[in-house]
Amino acid sequence: MIDRITSRADYERLRRTFEWECPEYFNFGFDVVDRWAMEQPERTALHWISADVERIVSYAKLSERTNQLANALEQLGLQRSQRVLVILPRVVAWWETLIGLFKAGLVAMPGTSLLTPGDLAYRIKAAEASAVVTDVDGANKIDEIADALPGLTTKIVVGESQRPGWHSFDEIIDSSDDQPPSTQTPSGDPALMYFTSGTTGMPKIVSHTHASYGIGHTVTGRWWLDLHSDDLHWNISDTGWAKAAWSSLFGPMICGAGLFIEYDTGRFNPARVLETLTDCPITTMCAAPTIYRLLIQQDLDSFEPVALRHCVAAGEPLNPEVISAWNQATGLTVRDGYGQTETVLLCANFPGVEVKPGSMGLPTPGIDLAVVDEAGNRLPAGREGQVAVRVEPHRPLGMFREYWQNSQATAQAFHDGWYFTGDCAVTDEDGYFWFEGRADDVISSSAYRIGPFEVESALIEHAAVVEAAVVGKADAVRGQIVKAFVVLAEGFEEGDELAVELQEHVKRVTAPYKYPREIEFLPELPKTVSGKIRRVELRERP
């Protein structure tokens, strides 16, 4: 099998020959982490730093600690397939917890530390969670709502040894056997649940099996992240987001790579990211487009990363101007990738293959991806439709099993032999996908269909704009008009003059009918806990 894509011919050959292999039993903890621990025990699994501490955790040590945790969880009375909420920041215990839960046959439910007590209560009740693993801050929130959570029988706290009603994370590990637990997990058993951030309504629960992420992210790690065992990979992501599972756990460890982790409790500091890349031997990096937008606002004239050879972005579409600016500063092309909480990597700009700036790239090996109409008919190049994954007659690995206990939402997503992503796109004659927007975000104005991403990209090309979000606003004449919300760069002042300048800029950059007829300046854009822009909130503004 092709180990590294170096050309379009390699990519096409891999697409033709790749086949998913799924054993009857699979467990990421045993079959990936423990395998590396046996083959190369001293290989770095985690390279963790904070302000004044640095830790190197080998695969052997990670294997040992996660065995101890799995045994401890069994001793506490937790039973296979019970759900466990995990609320931890970027600390080593997050990795230990998820892998230990897999080994115990329990279902991990990661969430961000930004969740409020009300958010936590909703998640615990909705998923019928039996246990929680969190830090002191999370424990304080849980204690606020404990009386309303009778089903939460086991509580484990990281970083505190004596807390009434709670077990100490380190103490239960230290008191447990490090022999591998005897758990066998069928490949189709649930292993991971994520709450979708969503644009409307309460979050749905996405249920993944042991094989869907544990094997499915082979395509993410090997061919998009382009990882090998001598790489040190940095994914700048909150641990509560599925992107952390993609790029901070499954994809890299499948390849035996080391993970670089920087723990920082303060506000995101783009200058610090550049310093870290200058000082630390990080070879590959994954970050959200928002982060790259902030990085290119910095002074990059003297920026020289010590080891960086490859960069990718995911989470939202990546603007062409950001790709260009980063390339000019570093000589590296940021390669955008596309997928969802419900999937592994579906489409990407792969190393060795031409990048068309602004494109989502080409379909992932092992995934039959297409732009289809509402009935699941494939559409030709240039015709807009919904991005969909073929799931019949063969369902590829990497797909979620269901929206847990929500048969209606599951049926709406899976029909006519496809999984419908809810994202709109077009393909070009070369097979590249081009994102247009969410199905419910596309703006219809005077019979024109306008994808917000193109307008946002045009706005961001202007020096005054750091971030932009575009929505449709109801209009009696046109049905909808384009309205833009803009965050300004330092040194620029909002006002009518600048608004007109931005409107004229968009007319020049893209089709004139797409320009925003209204512009509102904001200090920051509302976002979900996973960092995505909450356009639903913007649409509701008066």
C-alpha positions as CSV (number, residue, x, y, z in Angstrom):
1,M,0.0,0.0,0.0
2,I,1.2,3.5,-0.7
3,D,2.8,4.9,2.4
4,R,3.1,8.5,1.3
5,I,1.2,10.4,-1.5
6,T,3.8,12.2,-3.6
7,S,1.8,12.9,-6.8
8,R,-1.7,12.9,-8.2
9,A,-0.9,9.5,-9.7
10,D,-0.2,8.1,-6.3
11,Y,-3.5,9.5,-5.0
12,E,-5.5,8.1,-7.9
13,R,-3.8,4.6,-7.5
14,L,-4.6,4.7,-3.7
15,R,-8.2,5.6,-4.4
16,R,-8.5,2.6,-6.7
17,T,-6.8,0.1,-4.5
18,F,-7.6,1.1,-0.9
19,E,-10.0,-1.3,0.9
20,W,-11.1,-1.1,4.5
21,E,-10.2,-4.0,6.8
22,C,-12.3,-4.4,9.9
23,P,-11.6,-7.3,12.3
24,E,-14.3,-8.7,14.5
25,Y,-12.8,-7.2,17.6
26,F,-10.9,-4.0,17.8
27,N,-9.7,-1.7,20.7
28,F,-7.6,1.4,20.1
29,G,-5.9,1.0,23.5
30,F,-4.8,-2.6,22.9
31,D,-4.4,-2.7,19.1
32,V,-2.6,0.7,18.7
33,V,-1.2,2.1,21.9
34,D,-0.1,-1.3,23.4
35,R,1.2,-2.4,20.0
36,W,3.6,0.6,19.9
37,A,4.5,0.0,23.5
38,M,5.6,-3.5,22.7
39,E,7.4,-2.7,19.5
40,Q,9.2,0.5,20.5
41,P,8.5,1.1,24.3
42,E,10.6,4.2,24.6
43,R,9.1,6.0,21.7
44,T,7.6,9.4,22.7
45,A,3.8,9.3,22.9
46,L,3.3,12.7,24.6
47,H,5.6,15.7,24.8
48,W,3.8,17.9,27.3
49,I,4.9,21.4,28.4
50,S,3.4,24.1,30.6
51,A,4.9,27.3,31.9
52,D,7.5,25.7,34.1
53,V,7.1,21.9,33.6
54,E,8.0,19.5,30.8
55,R,7.0,15.8,30.6
56,I,7.9,13.1,28.1
57,V,5.5,10.2,28.2
58,S,6.6,7.0,26.4
59,Y,4.2,4.6,24.7
60,A,5.2,2.1,27.3
61,K,4.3,4.4,30.2
62,L,1.1,5.4,28.5
63,S,0.2,1.7,28.1
64,E,1.0,1.0,31.7
65,R,-1.1,3.9,33.1
66,T,-4.1,3.2,30.9
67,N,-4.1,-0.5,32.0
68,Q,-4.1,0.7,35.6
69,L,-7.0,3.1,34.9
70,A,-9.0,0.5,33.1
71,N,-8.6,-1.9,36.0
72,A,-9.5,0.8,38.5
73,L,-12.7,1.7,36.7
74,E,-13.8,-1.9,36.8
75,Q,-13.0,-2.1,40.5
76,L,-15.2,1.0,41.0
77,G,-18.1,-1.0,39.5
78,L,-18.4,0.6,36.1
79,Q,-19.7,-1.8,33.4
80,R,-19.1,-2.1,29.7
81,S,-20.9,0.4,27.5
82,Q,-21.7,2.8,30.3
83,R,-21.1,6.5,29.4
84,V,-18.4,8.5,31.1
85,L,-18.2,12.3,30.7
86,V,-14.6,13.6,30.4
87,I,-14.1,17.3,31.0
88,L,-10.3,18.0,31.1
89,P,-8.1,20.7,29.6
90,R,-4.9,19.8,27.7
91,V,-3.3,17.7,30.5
92,V,-1.8,14.2,30.2
93,A,-4.7,12.8,32.1
94,W,-7.0,13.5,29.2
95,W,-5.1,11.1,27.0
96,E,-4.8,8.5,29.8
97,T,-8.5,8.8,30.5
98,L,-9.8,8.3,26.9
99,I,-7.5,5.3,26.3
100,G,-8.2,3.8,29.7
101,L,-12.0,4.1,29.0
102,F,-11.6,2.3,25.6
103,K,-9.6,-0.5,27.3
104,A,-12.4,-0.9,29.9
105,G,-15.1,-1.1,27.2
106,L,-16.6,2.2,28.5
107,V,-17.9,5.0,26.3
108,A,-15.9,8.3,26.5
109,M,-17.9,11.6,26.1
110,P,-15.3,14.4,25.8
111,G,-16.5,17.9,26.5
112,T,-14.8,21.3,26.7
113,S,-13.9,22.9,30.0
114,L,-15.9,26.0,28.9
115,L,-19.2,24.1,29.5
116,T,-21.4,25.6,32.2
117,P,-23.1,23.6,35.0
118,G,-26.3,23.8,33.0
119,D,-24.5,22.4,29.9
120,L,-23.0,19.6,31.9
121,A,-26.4,18.7,33.4
122,Y,-28.0,18.5,30.0
123,R,-25.2,16.2,28.7
124,I,-25.2,13.9,31.7
125,K,-28.9,13.5,31.6
126,A,-29.2,13.2,27.8
127,A,-26.5,10.5,27.6
128,E,-27.5,8.8,30.9
129,A,-23.9,9.1,32.0
130,S,-22.8,7.0,34.9
131,A,-19.5,8.7,35.7
132,V,-17.4,11.8,35.1
133,V,-13.7,12.4,35.0
134,T,-12.8,16.1,35.4
135,D,-10.4,18.6,37.1
136,V,-11.0,20.8,40.2
137,D,-12.9,23.4,38.2
138,G,-15.1,20.8,36.6
139,A,-15.7,19.2,39.9
140,N,-16.9,22.5,41.3
141,K,-19.5,22.7,38.5
142,I,-20.6,19.2,39.0
143,D,-21.1,19.7,42.7
144,E,-23.4,22.6,42.0
145,I,-25.8,20.3,40.1
146,A,-25.1,17.0,41.9
147,D,-28.6,16.8,43.5
148,A,-30.2,16.8,40.1
149,L,-28.0,13.9,38.8
150,P,-28.9,10.7,40.7
151,G,-27.6,8.5,37.9
152,L,-24.1,9.9,38.2
153,T,-22.7,7.3,40.5
154,T,-18.9,7.6,40.0
155,K,-17.0,10.9,40.1
156,I,-13.2,11.1,39.6
157,V,-11.2,14.3,40.0
158,V,-7.8,15.1,38.6
159,G,-5.5,17.3,40.6
160,E,-7.1,16.9,44.1
161,S,-6.6,14.1,46.5
162,Q,-9.3,14.7,49.2
163,R,-12.7,15.8,47.9
164,P,-15.9,14.5,49.5
165,G,-17.8,12.2,47.2
166,W,-15.0,12.0,44.6
167,H,-12.2,9.5,43.8
168,S,-8.7,10.9,43.2
169,F,-7.5,10.1,39.7
170,D,-3.9,9.5,40.6
171,E,-4.8,7.4,43.7
172,I,-7.0,5.0,41.9
173,I,-4.4,4.5,39.2
174,D,-1.5,4.0,41.7
175,S,-3.5,1.4,43.6
176,S,-4.4,-0.7,40.5
177,D,-2.7,-3.5,38.7
178,D,-0.9,-2.6,35.4
179,Q,-1.7,-5.9,33.7
180,P,-3.9,-5.5,30.6
181,P,-7.5,-5.9,31.4
182,S,-9.3,-8.9,29.8
183,T,-11.9,-6.8,28.0
184,Q,-12.7,-7.7,24.4
185,T,-14.6,-5.0,22.4
186,P,-16.4,-5.9,19.2
187,S,-15.5,-3.4,16.5
188,G,-19.1,-2.3,16.3
189,D,-19.5,-1.5,20.0
190,P,-19.8,2.2,21.0
191,A,-16.6,3.8,22.1
192,L,-17.0,7.5,21.8
193,M,-19.9,10.0,21.9
194,Y,-19.7,13.7,20.9
195,F,-22.4,16.3,21.2
196,T,-22.7,18.2,18.0
197,S,-22.5,22.0,18.4
198,G,-25.3,22.5,15.9
199,T,-26.8,25.6,14.5
200,T,-30.3,25.2,15.9
201,G,-31.8,23.3,18.8
202,M,-30.1,21.3,21.5
203,P,-27.1,19.3,20.5
204,K,-27.5,15.8,19.2
205,I,-25.3,12.9,20.4
206,V,-23.0,11.4,17.8
207,S,-22.2,7.8,18.5
208,H,-18.9,6.3,17.2
209,T,-17.8,2.7,17.4
210,H,-14.4,1.3,18.3
211,A,-13.6,0.8,14.6
212,S,-15.1,4.0,13.2
213,Y,-12.5,6.2,14.8
214,G,-9.9,3.7,15.9
215,I,-9.3,2.3,12.3
216,G,-11.1,5.0,10.3
217,H,-8.6,7.7,11.2
218,T,-5.9,5.8,9.4
219,V,-6.7,7.9,6.3
220,T,-6.4,11.1,8.5
221,G,-3.1,10.3,10.0
222,R,-1.2,8.6,7.1
223,W,-2.2,10.6,4.1
224,W,-3.5,14.0,5.2
225,L,-1.4,14.7,8.4
226,D,1.4,12.8,6.5
227,L,2.7,11.4,9.8
228,H,5.5,8.9,10.5
229,S,6.9,7.5,13.7
230,D,9.6,10.1,13.9
231,D,7.2,13.1,13.7
232,L,6.2,15.3,16.6
233,H,2.7,16.6,15.8
234,W,1.0,19.6,17.3
235,N,-2.7,20.0,17.1
236,I,-3.9,23.4,18.6
237,S,-7.3,22.3,19.7
238,D,-9.5,22.3,22.8
239,T,-9.8,18.7,24.1
240,G,-13.6,18.9,24.1
241,W,-13.9,19.2,20.3
242,A,-13.9,16.2,17.9
243,K,-10.9,17.8,16.2
244,A,-8.9,16.7,19.2
245,A,-9.9,13.1,18.7
246,W,-9.0,13.4,15.0
247,S,-5.6,15.1,15.3
248,S,-4.5,14.8,19.0
249,L,-5.2,11.1,19.4
250,F,-6.3,8.7,16.8
251,G,-4.6,10.0,13.6
252,P,-1.2,10.5,15.1
253,M,-1.0,7.5,17.3
254,I,-2.2,5.1,14.5
255,C,1.1,6.2,12.8
256,G,3.2,5.9,16.0
257,A,3.9,9.7,16.0
258,G,4.6,11.7,19.1
259,L,2.1,14.4,20.2
260,F,3.2,17.8,21.3
261,I,0.9,19.4,23.9
262,E,1.2,22.9,25.4
263,Y,-0.9,23.6,28.4
264,D,-2.0,27.2,28.7
265,T,-4.7,28.5,30.9
266,G,-4.7,32.0,29.5
267,R,-6.2,33.6,26.4
268,F,-5.0,32.3,23.0
269,N,-1.7,34.1,22.2
270,P,-0.6,33.9,18.5
271,A,2.8,35.3,19.3
272,R,3.3,32.4,21.7
273,V,2.5,29.9,19.0
274,L,5.2,31.3,16.8
275,E,7.7,31.2,19.7
276,T,6.8,27.5,20.3
277,L,7.3,26.6,16.7
278,T,10.7,28.4,16.8
279,D,11.9,26.7,20.0
280,C,10.4,23.2,19.8
281,P,11.1,20.4,17.3
282,I,7.5,20.2,16.0
283,T,7.4,18.8,12.5
284,T,3.7,18.9,11.7
285,M,0.9,21.2,12.8
286,C,-2.9,21.2,12.7
287,A,-5.0,24.3,13.6
288,A,-8.3,25.9,12.9
289,P,-8.4,28.5,10.1
290,T,-9.2,31.2,12.8
291,I,-5.7,30.5,14.3
292,Y,-4.0,30.9,11.0
293,R,-5.8,34.1,10.4
294,L,-4.4,35.4,13.7
295,L,-0.9,34.1,13.0
296,I,-0.6,36.0,9.8
297,Q,-1.5,39.2,11.7
298,Q,1.8,38.8,13.5
299,D,5.2,40.0,12.4
300,L,6.4,37.0,10.4
301,D,9.5,38.6,8.9
302,S,11.9,36.9,11.2
303,F,9.8,33.8,11.9
304,E,11.8,30.6,11.3
305,P,10.2,27.4,12.7
306,V,12.9,25.0,13.8
307,A,11.5,21.7,12.3
308,L,8.1,22.4,10.8
309,R,7.6,20.7,7.5
310,H,3.8,20.3,7.0
311,C,0.7,22.3,8.1
312,V,-3.0,21.5,7.8
313,A,-6.2,23.2,8.8
314,A,-9.7,21.9,9.7
315,G,-12.9,23.0,11.3
316,E,-14.1,25.6,8.9
317,P,-13.2,26.5,5.3
318,L,-9.7,28.0,4.8
319,N,-9.5,31.3,2.9
320,P,-7.1,31.5,-0.1
321,E,-5.5,34.7,1.2
322,V,-4.6,33.0,4.5
323,I,-2.9,30.1,2.6
324,S,-1.0,32.7,0.5
325,A,0.2,34.8,3.4
326,W,1.4,31.7,5.4
327,N,3.2,30.3,2.4
328,Q,5.0,33.6,1.8
329,A,6.1,33.7,5.4
330,T,7.1,30.0,5.8
331,G,7.3,28.4,2.4
332,L,4.7,25.9,3.6
333,T,1.2,25.4,2.1
334,V,-1.6,25.0,4.6
335,R,-3.6,22.0,3.3
336,D,-7.2,22.2,4.2
337,G,-9.2,19.1,5.3
338,Y,-12.9,18.5,5.6
339,G,-14.9,16.2,7.8
340,Q,-17.4,16.4,10.6
341,T,-18.0,15.3,14.1
342,E,-20.0,12.5,12.5
343,T,-17.1,11.3,10.3
344,V,-13.3,11.0,9.8
345,L,-11.6,12.9,7.1
346,L,-13.8,13.0,4.0
347,C,-12.0,15.3,1.7
348,A,-8.6,17.0,1.7
349,N,-5.7,18.7,0.0
350,F,-3.2,15.9,0.2
351,P,0.6,16.4,0.2
352,G,2.0,15.8,-3.3
353,V,-1.2,16.8,-5.0
354,E,-1.9,20.3,-6.4
355,V,-3.7,22.7,-4.0
356,K,-6.4,24.8,-5.5
357,P,-6.5,27.6,-2.9
358,G,-10.0,27.8,-1.3
359,S,-10.9,24.2,-2.4
360,M,-11.8,21.4,0.1
361,G,-9.6,19.2,-2.0
362,L,-10.2,15.6,-3.2
363,P,-12.2,12.7,-1.7
364,T,-10.4,10.6,0.9
365,P,-9.3,7.1,-0.1
366,G,-11.9,4.7,1.1
367,I,-14.7,7.3,0.9
368,D,-17.2,7.5,-2.0
369,L,-17.9,11.3,-1.7
370,A,-20.2,13.1,-4.1
371,V,-22.3,16.2,-4.6
372,V,-25.9,15.0,-4.8
373,D,-29.4,16.3,-5.1
374,E,-32.1,15.7,-2.4
375,A,-32.9,12.2,-3.9
376,G,-29.3,11.1,-3.8
377,N,-28.6,11.5,-7.5
378,R,-25.0,12.5,-8.3
379,L,-24.7,16.0,-9.8
380,P,-22.2,16.9,-12.5
381,A,-19.4,19.4,-12.1
382,G,-20.5,22.9,-11.5
383,R,-23.9,22.0,-10.1
384,E,-24.5,22.9,-6.5
385,G,-25.9,20.2,-4.2
386,Q,-25.3,18.6,-0.8
387,V,-22.1,16.8,0.1
388,A,-22.8,13.1,0.7
389,V,-21.1,9.8,1.6
390,R,-22.2,6.6,-0.1
391,V,-23.1,4.1,2.6
392,E,-24.7,1.4,0.5
393,P,-24.1,-1.4,-0.4
394,H,-20.9,-1.0,1.7
395,R,-20.7,1.4,4.7
396,P,-17.1,2.7,5.0
397,L,-15.3,2.9,8.3
398,G,-15.1,6.3,9.8
399,M,-18.8,6.9,9.8
400,F,-20.8,7.4,13.0
401,R,-23.3,4.7,13.8
402,E,-26.3,6.9,14.7
403,Y,-27.5,10.0,16.5
404,W,-28.0,8.2,19.9
405,Q,-31.6,7.7,20.8
406,N,-32.7,10.0,18.0
407,S,-34.0,7.8,15.2
408,Q,-35.7,10.8,13.5
409,A,-32.4,12.7,13.1
410,T,-30.6,9.5,12.1
411,A,-33.2,8.8,9.3
412,Q,-32.9,12.4,8.1
413,A,-29.2,12.0,7.7
414,F,-29.2,8.5,6.2
415,H,-31.4,7.8,3.2
416,D,-31.3,6.8,-0.4
417,G,-28.0,5.0,0.2
418,W,-26.2,8.1,1.3
419,Y,-25.2,10.0,4.5
420,F,-26.1,13.6,3.8
421,T,-23.7,16.0,5.6
422,G,-25.8,19.1,5.4
423,D,-23.0,21.0,3.7
424,C,-23.4,22.4,0.2
425,A,-20.7,22.3,-2.4
426,V,-19.8,22.0,-6.1
427,T,-17.2,20.0,-7.8
428,D,-15.0,21.1,-10.7
429,E,-13.8,19.2,-13.8
430,D,-10.7,18.0,-11.9
431,G,-12.8,16.5,-9.1
432,Y,-12.0,19.1,-6.5
433,F,-14.8,20.0,-4.0
434,W,-15.6,23.7,-3.3
435,F,-17.6,24.5,-0.2
436,E,-20.6,26.8,-0.5
437,G,-22.0,26.7,3.0
438,R,-24.3,24.8,5.2
439,A,-27.6,23.8,3.6
440,D,-29.4,26.2,5.9
441,D,-26.9,29.0,5.5
442,V,-27.1,29.5,1.7
443,I,-28.6,32.9,1.0
444,S,-31.3,33.3,-1.7
445,S,-31.4,36.9,-2.9
446,S,-33.3,38.0,-6.0
447,A,-33.2,34.4,-7.3
448,Y,-29.4,34.3,-6.8
449,R,-28.0,31.6,-4.4
450,I,-25.1,33.0,-2.5
451,G,-22.7,31.0,-0.4
452,P,-21.6,32.9,2.6
453,F,-18.0,31.5,2.5
454,E,-17.2,33.4,-0.8
455,V,-18.3,36.7,0.6
456,E,-16.4,36.0,3.9
457,S,-13.3,35.2,2.0
458,A,-13.5,38.4,0.0
459,L,-14.0,40.5,3.1
460,I,-11.0,38.8,4.8
461,E,-8.7,39.8,1.9
462,H,-9.1,43.4,3.1
463,A,-6.4,44.6,5.5
464,A,-9.0,46.0,7.9
465,V,-10.7,42.6,8.5
466,V,-9.6,39.9,10.9
467,E,-12.8,37.8,10.9
468,A,-16.1,38.0,9.0
469,A,-19.4,36.1,9.1
470,V,-22.1,36.4,6.5
471,V,-25.8,35.5,6.9
472,G,-29.0,36.2,5.0
473,K,-31.3,38.9,6.3
474,A,-35.0,38.9,5.4
475,D,-35.9,41.6,2.8
476,A,-39.3,42.4,1.4
477,V,-38.0,43.0,-2.1
478,R,-35.2,40.6,-2.6
479,G,-36.3,37.8,-0.2
480,Q,-32.9,38.1,1.5
481,I,-30.0,40.4,1.4
482,V,-26.4,39.6,2.4
483,K,-25.4,41.0,5.8
484,A,-21.9,40.8,7.1
485,F,-20.6,40.9,10.6
486,V,-17.0,42.1,10.8
487,V,-14.2,42.1,13.4
488,L,-11.6,44.7,12.6
489,A,-7.8,44.5,12.8
490,E,-5.9,46.7,15.2
491,G,-5.6,50.3,13.9
492,F,-8.9,50.5,12.0
493,E,-12.0,52.3,13.1
494,E,-15.6,51.3,12.3
495,G,-17.8,53.7,10.5
496,D,-19.9,54.3,7.4
497,E,-16.8,55.2,5.3
498,L,-15.1,51.9,6.1
499,A,-18.3,50.0,5.5
500,V,-18.6,51.5,2.0
501,E,-15.0,50.7,1.3
502,L,-15.5,47.0,2.3
503,Q,-18.6,46.8,0.1
504,E,-16.7,48.2,-2.9
505,H,-13.9,45.7,-2.1
506,V,-16.3,42.8,-2.2
507,K,-17.7,44.0,-5.5
508,R,-14.2,44.0,-7.0
509,V,-13.2,40.6,-5.6
510,T,-16.3,38.6,-6.3
511,A,-19.5,39.0,-8.3
512,P,-21.1,42.4,-7.5
513,Y,-24.5,40.8,-6.6
514,K,-22.8,39.1,-3.7
515,Y,-21.7,42.2,-1.8
516,P,-23.0,42.7,1.7
517,R,-25.7,45.4,1.6
518,E,-25.4,45.7,5.4
519,I,-22.3,45.6,7.5
520,E,-22.2,45.5,11.3
521,F,-19.0,45.8,13.2
522,L,-18.5,43.5,16.3
523,P,-15.6,43.2,18.8
524,E,-15.8,39.4,18.3
525,L,-18.0,36.8,16.6
526,P,-20.2,34.5,18.6
527,K,-18.9,31.0,18.4
528,T,-19.8,27.5,19.6
529,V,-17.6,25.8,22.2
530,S,-15.8,24.1,19.3
531,G,-14.9,27.4,17.8
532,K,-17.4,27.5,14.9
533,I,-19.2,30.7,14.2
534,R,-22.8,30.7,15.4
535,R,-24.5,32.1,12.4
536,V,-27.9,31.2,13.9
537,E,-27.2,33.8,16.6
538,L,-26.2,36.4,14.1
539,R,-29.3,35.8,12.0
540,E,-31.4,36.4,15.2
541,R,-29.8,39.9,15.8
542,P,-32.3,42.8,15.0
